[in-house]
């Protein structure tokens, strides 16, 4: 409101000076001129949503003032400001229409004998009007560009947040699904053999204790990601292929005969590939333990020149492990790294999961 108040003060002051230096007028004429001047300046205080109506009124009231009053005044400045405001609000066609009415009306007044304006002044007025409209259009375009940039930034942040929630959800699914499945299997084994084979039951209880400890550790690590939202990089859960031995041991304690094969020369893996490979193996072995009724599982790690190949094959009921969100989560992990995953019944019986994880992918 400061700028409109300053402009109003200057316009009123300039008009008063013009009145004092002009011919003496009766008080009704002065009162009418004052009302027109103040009402035109009042257009500057109109809310932005009504800026077009304010501009049209300022133009018409100024025209009435210049036609009726013998004293000149700087009301054209107010009309120009209103014209700029209309263009800055993105109403380009309306601003052009108001500008055309202003120039045409002034030209008609000049032709009708208005000695205050001549051809040169009219040309200059047209140039100023075009410049004012152009400045308003440029300002509107800049504001739109800034708003579009803000929207893009917000959308990118929203997508990152969604991806992070999905990643954490996959981590929690893998951690809870695997370890609790192992705990459930071993608890059933302990209950079944508690009286006939106490030693075996004790072994199962030891597995339950160790699995629950690993579960708590990985849950703390995963939930720690949620506490590190202000850090540049969050710490990923400590799940790597170096823990494959623990995974195999859990599966063997669940009654599976596990064979691990390594093809190619093992090499250091990017963190994202290492984590994804471990989670895919973990989910696959969990599915075998829970659903497949298998006796043997073969795990293959193939270190190629550009990608890691992961395979899990069992001799259980083909297709029994294909349901639920586990397969979908594994497939999303592989795709997130630029790879692919296929899972389905093996033609020779059993179930097979195959994943291809490029080394060049970033976590």
C-alpha positions as CSV (number, residue, x, y, z in Angstrom):
1,X,0.0,0.0,0.0
2,X,3.0,2.3,0.3
3,X,3.5,2.7,-3.4
4,X,-0.1,3.6,-4.2
5,X,-0.2,6.1,-1.4
6,X,3.0,7.8,-2.6
7,X,1.6,8.0,-6.2
8,X,-1.7,9.3,-4.9
9,X,0.1,12.0,-2.9
10,X,2.2,13.1,-5.9
11,X,-0.8,13.2,-8.3
12,X,-2.9,15.1,-5.8
13,X,-0.1,17.6,-5.1
14,X,0.6,18.1,-8.8
15,X,-3.1,18.6,-9.5
16,X,-3.4,21.2,-6.7
17,X,-0.4,23.1,-8.1
18,X,-2.1,23.1,-11.5
19,X,-5.3,24.4,-10.0
20,X,-3.5,27.2,-8.2
21,X,-1.7,28.2,-11.3
22,X,-4.8,28.0,-13.5
23,X,-8.0,30.0,-13.9
24,X,-10.2,30.4,-10.9
25,X,-13.1,28.0,-10.8
26,X,-16.4,27.8,-8.9
27,X,-16.4,25.5,-6.0
28,X,-18.8,22.9,-7.6
29,X,-16.3,22.5,-10.4
30,X,-13.4,22.2,-8.0
31,X,-15.4,19.7,-6.0
32,X,-16.1,17.6,-9.1
33,X,-12.5,17.7,-10.2
34,X,-11.3,16.7,-6.7
35,X,-13.8,13.7,-6.7
36,X,-12.5,12.6,-10.1
37,X,-8.9,12.9,-9.1
38,X,-9.3,11.0,-5.8
39,X,-11.5,8.3,-7.4
40,X,-8.9,7.7,-10.2
41,X,-6.1,7.4,-7.6
42,X,-8.3,5.1,-5.6
43,X,-8.1,2.6,-8.4
44,X,-4.5,1.9,-7.3
45,X,-5.8,0.5,-4.0
46,X,-8.2,-2.0,-5.5
47,X,-7.4,-5.7,-4.8
48,X,-5.5,-7.5,-7.6
49,X,-8.4,-9.7,-8.5
50,X,-10.3,-6.6,-9.6
51,X,-7.4,-4.9,-11.4
52,X,-9.1,-4.9,-14.8
53,X,-12.2,-3.2,-13.5
54,X,-9.9,-0.7,-11.7
55,X,-8.0,0.0,-14.9
56,X,-11.1,0.5,-17.0
57,X,-12.6,2.9,-14.4
58,X,-9.3,4.9,-14.2
59,X,-9.3,5.2,-18.0
60,X,-13.0,6.4,-18.2
61,X,-12.8,8.7,-15.2
62,X,-9.6,10.3,-16.5
63,X,-11.2,10.8,-19.8
64,X,-14.1,12.6,-18.2
65,X,-11.7,14.7,-16.2
66,X,-9.6,15.8,-19.2
67,X,-12.8,16.6,-21.2
68,X,-14.6,18.6,-18.5
69,X,-11.8,20.2,-16.5
70,X,-9.9,23.3,-17.8
71,X,-6.9,22.4,-15.6
72,X,-4.5,19.7,-16.7
73,X,-3.4,17.0,-14.3
74,X,-1.1,13.9,-14.2
75,X,-3.9,11.4,-14.0
76,X,-2.4,9.6,-17.1
77,X,0.3,8.3,-14.7
78,X,-2.4,6.4,-12.7
79,X,-3.9,5.0,-15.9
80,X,-0.4,3.8,-17.0
81,X,0.1,2.1,-13.7
82,X,-3.2,0.3,-13.9
83,X,-2.4,-0.7,-17.4
84,X,0.9,-2.3,-16.2
85,X,-1.0,-4.1,-13.4
86,X,-3.5,-5.6,-15.8
87,X,-0.7,-6.9,-18.0
88,X,1.3,-8.2,-15.0
89,X,-1.7,-10.3,-14.0
90,X,-1.5,-12.1,-17.3
91,X,-4.5,-10.4,-18.9
92,X,-2.6,-9.4,-22.0
93,X,-5.5,-9.1,-24.4
94,X,-7.4,-6.9,-21.9
95,X,-4.3,-4.8,-21.4
96,X,-4.0,-4.3,-25.1
97,X,-7.7,-3.4,-25.4
98,X,-7.4,-0.8,-22.7
99,X,-4.2,0.6,-24.2
100,X,-5.9,0.8,-27.6
101,X,-8.9,2.7,-26.1
102,X,-6.4,5.1,-24.4
103,X,-4.4,5.9,-27.5
104,X,-7.5,6.1,-29.8
105,X,-9.4,8.3,-27.3
106,X,-6.4,10.6,-27.0
107,X,-6.1,10.7,-30.8
108,X,-9.7,11.6,-31.2
109,X,-9.4,14.3,-28.7
110,X,-6.4,15.7,-30.5
111,X,-8.4,15.7,-33.8
112,X,-11.3,17.4,-32.0
113,X,-9.1,20.4,-31.1
114,X,-7.2,19.4,-28.0
115,X,-4.1,21.7,-28.2
116,X,-2.4,19.9,-25.3
117,X,-1.6,17.0,-27.6
118,X,-0.1,17.0,-31.1
119,X,1.0,14.2,-33.4
120,X,4.5,13.9,-31.7
121,X,3.0,13.7,-28.3
122,X,0.5,11.1,-29.4
123,X,3.3,9.0,-30.9
124,X,5.2,9.2,-27.7
125,X,2.1,8.3,-25.7
126,X,1.7,5.2,-27.9
127,X,5.3,4.2,-27.4
128,X,4.9,4.6,-23.6
129,X,1.8,2.5,-23.6
130,X,3.4,-0.3,-25.6
131,X,6.4,-0.2,-23.3
132,X,4.2,-0.4,-20.1
133,X,2.2,-3.3,-21.5
134,X,5.4,-5.1,-22.5
135,X,6.9,-4.7,-19.1
136,X,3.7,-6.1,-17.5
137,X,3.8,-9.1,-19.8
138,X,7.5,-9.7,-19.1
139,X,6.8,-9.5,-15.3
140,X,4.0,-12.0,-15.6
141,X,6.1,-14.4,-17.6
142,X,8.9,-14.2,-15.0
143,X,6.4,-14.9,-12.2
144,X,5.0,-17.9,-14.1
145,X,8.5,-19.2,-14.7
146,X,9.3,-18.9,-11.0
147,X,6.1,-20.6,-10.0
148,X,6.8,-23.4,-12.5
149,X,10.3,-23.8,-11.1
150,X,8.8,-24.0,-7.5
151,X,6.2,-26.6,-8.7
152,X,8.9,-28.7,-10.3
153,X,11.0,-28.5,-7.2
154,X,8.1,-29.5,-5.0
155,X,7.1,-32.3,-7.4
156,X,10.7,-33.6,-7.4
157,X,10.8,-33.5,-3.6
158,X,7.5,-35.3,-3.4
159,X,8.7,-38.0,-5.8
160,X,11.9,-38.5,-3.8
161,X,9.9,-38.8,-0.6
162,X,7.6,-41.4,-2.3
163,X,10.7,-43.4,-3.5
164,X,12.3,-43.2,-0.1
165,X,9.1,-44.5,1.6
166,X,8.9,-47.3,-0.9
167,X,12.5,-48.2,-0.3
168,X,12.1,-48.2,3.4
169,X,8.9,-50.3,3.0
170,X,10.8,-52.9,1.0
171,X,13.5,-53.0,3.6
172,X,11.0,-53.5,6.4
173,X,9.2,-56.2,4.4
174,X,12.4,-58.1,3.7
175,X,13.7,-57.8,7.3
176,X,10.5,-58.7,9.0
177,X,9.3,-61.3,6.5
178,X,12.6,-63.2,6.4
179,X,13.5,-63.2,10.1
180,X,10.0,-63.7,11.5
181,X,9.5,-66.6,9.0
182,X,12.6,-68.2,10.3
183,X,11.5,-67.6,13.9
184,X,8.1,-69.1,13.1
185,X,9.6,-72.2,11.5
186,X,12.1,-72.8,14.3
187,X,9.5,-72.2,17.0
188,X,7.4,-74.9,15.4
189,X,10.4,-77.2,15.2
190,X,11.2,-76.6,18.9
191,X,7.6,-77.3,20.0
192,X,7.5,-80.5,17.9
193,X,10.8,-81.9,19.2
194,X,10.8,-80.5,22.8
195,X,10.0,-83.8,24.4
196,X,11.5,-86.3,21.9
197,X,14.7,-84.4,21.0
198,X,15.5,-81.7,23.6
199,X,18.9,-81.1,22.0
200,X,17.4,-80.3,18.6
201,X,14.8,-78.1,20.3
202,X,17.5,-76.2,22.1
203,X,19.3,-75.7,18.7
204,X,16.0,-74.3,17.3
205,X,15.6,-71.9,20.2
206,X,19.2,-70.7,19.7
207,X,18.4,-70.0,16.1
208,X,15.3,-68.0,17.3
209,X,17.4,-66.0,19.6
210,X,20.0,-65.2,16.9
211,X,17.3,-64.4,14.3
212,X,15.5,-62.1,16.7
213,X,18.7,-60.3,17.5
214,X,19.4,-59.8,13.8
215,X,15.9,-58.6,13.3
216,X,16.2,-56.0,16.0
217,X,19.6,-54.8,14.6
218,X,18.3,-54.4,11.0
219,X,15.1,-52.8,12.2
220,X,17.1,-50.2,14.2
221,X,19.3,-49.6,11.1
222,X,16.3,-49.2,8.8
223,X,14.4,-47.0,11.2
224,X,17.6,-44.9,11.6
225,X,17.1,-43.9,8.0
226,X,13.9,-42.1,9.0
227,X,15.9,-40.1,11.6
228,X,18.5,-38.9,9.2
229,X,16.2,-36.8,6.9
230,X,18.5,-33.8,7.3
231,X,21.7,-35.6,6.3
232,X,23.0,-35.6,2.8
233,X,23.0,-39.4,2.6
234,X,21.2,-41.8,4.8
235,X,22.9,-44.9,6.2
236,X,21.6,-48.0,4.5
237,X,20.9,-51.1,6.6
238,X,23.9,-53.4,7.0
239,X,22.7,-56.1,4.6
240,X,25.4,-57.3,2.2
241,X,26.4,-60.5,0.4
242,X,29.1,-61.0,3.0
243,X,26.2,-62.2,5.3
244,X,25.2,-64.9,2.8
245,X,26.6,-67.5,5.2
246,X,24.1,-66.5,7.9
247,X,21.3,-66.8,5.4
248,X,22.4,-70.2,4.4
249,X,22.7,-71.3,8.0
250,X,19.2,-70.2,8.7
251,X,17.9,-72.1,5.7
252,X,19.8,-75.3,6.7
253,X,18.4,-75.1,10.3
254,X,15.0,-75.0,8.7
255,X,15.7,-78.3,7.1
256,X,16.9,-77.3,3.6
257,X,20.0,-78.6,1.9
258,X,21.6,-75.4,0.5
259,X,24.2,-75.4,-2.3
260,X,26.0,-72.1,-3.1
261,X,27.8,-71.7,-6.4
262,X,29.9,-68.8,-7.5
263,X,30.6,-68.3,-11.2
264,X,33.3,-65.8,-12.4
265,X,35.7,-63.9,-10.3
266,X,34.1,-62.2,-7.2
267,X,34.6,-58.5,-7.1
268,X,33.7,-55.5,-4.9
269,X,30.1,-54.4,-5.7
270,X,28.4,-51.0,-5.6
271,X,26.4,-50.6,-2.4
272,X,23.1,-50.6,-4.2
273,X,23.9,-53.8,-6.1
274,X,25.2,-55.5,-3.0
275,X,22.1,-54.6,-1.0
276,X,19.7,-55.6,-3.7
277,X,21.4,-58.9,-4.3
278,X,21.3,-59.8,-0.6
279,X,17.6,-58.8,-0.3
280,X,16.7,-60.8,-3.4
281,X,18.4,-63.9,-2.0
282,X,16.8,-63.3,1.4
283,X,13.3,-63.0,0.0
284,X,13.8,-66.0,-2.3
285,X,15.0,-68.2,0.5
286,X,12.2,-67.0,2.8
287,X,9.7,-67.9,0.2
288,X,11.1,-71.4,-0.2
289,X,11.1,-71.9,3.5
290,X,7.5,-70.7,4.0
291,X,5.7,-71.9,0.8
292,X,7.6,-74.3,-1.4
293,X,7.9,-77.5,0.8
294,X,11.3,-78.0,-0.8
295,X,14.2,-80.1,0.3
296,X,17.1,-78.5,-1.7
297,X,17.9,-75.0,-2.7
298,X,20.7,-73.9,-5.0
299,X,22.0,-70.3,-4.9
300,X,24.1,-69.1,-7.8
301,X,26.1,-65.8,-7.9
302,X,27.5,-65.0,-11.4
303,X,30.0,-62.2,-11.6
304,X,30.0,-61.1,-15.2
305,X,31.9,-58.3,-16.9
306,X,29.2,-55.7,-16.5
307,X,26.5,-57.2,-14.2
308,X,25.9,-59.6,-11.3
309,X,23.6,-62.5,-11.9
310,X,21.6,-64.0,-9.0
311,X,19.7,-67.3,-9.2
312,X,17.8,-69.2,-6.6
313,X,16.3,-72.6,-7.6
314,X,14.4,-75.1,-5.4
315,X,12.8,-78.5,-5.9
316,X,9.6,-77.7,-4.2
317,X,6.1,-77.0,-5.5
318,X,6.6,-74.8,-8.6
319,X,4.8,-71.5,-8.4
320,X,3.9,-71.7,-4.7
321,X,6.1,-68.8,-3.9
322,X,4.9,-66.6,-6.7
323,X,2.1,-64.8,-4.8
324,X,2.1,-61.8,-2.6
325,X,4.3,-58.7,-2.7
326,X,7.7,-60.4,-2.3
327,X,8.2,-61.1,-6.0
328,X,7.0,-57.6,-6.8
329,X,9.4,-56.1,-4.3
330,X,12.3,-58.0,-5.7
331,X,11.4,-57.0,-9.2
332,X,11.2,-53.3,-8.2
333,X,14.7,-53.6,-6.6
334,X,16.2,-55.0,-9.8
335,X,14.4,-52.4,-12.0
336,X,15.6,-49.5,-9.7
337,X,19.2,-50.5,-10.6
338,X,18.6,-50.8,-14.3
339,X,18.3,-54.6,-14.2
340,X,15.5,-57.1,-14.4
341,X,14.1,-60.1,-12.5
342,X,12.2,-63.1,-13.6
343,X,10.5,-65.6,-11.3
344,X,8.3,-68.6,-12.1
345,X,8.0,-72.4,-12.1
346,X,11.0,-74.3,-13.5
347,X,10.0,-76.6,-16.4
348,X,11.9,-79.4,-14.6
349,X,10.0,-78.8,-11.3
350,X,10.5,-76.4,-8.5
351,X,10.7,-72.7,-8.6
352,X,13.4,-70.4,-10.0
353,X,14.2,-66.7,-9.4
354,X,16.7,-65.0,-11.8
355,X,17.9,-61.4,-11.4
356,X,20.3,-59.3,-13.4
357,X,21.9,-56.4,-11.7
358,X,24.3,-54.1,-13.7
359,X,27.4,-52.9,-11.9
360,X,27.0,-49.4,-13.2
361,X,23.8,-48.7,-11.3
362,X,24.0,-46.3,-8.4
363,X,22.2,-46.9,-5.1
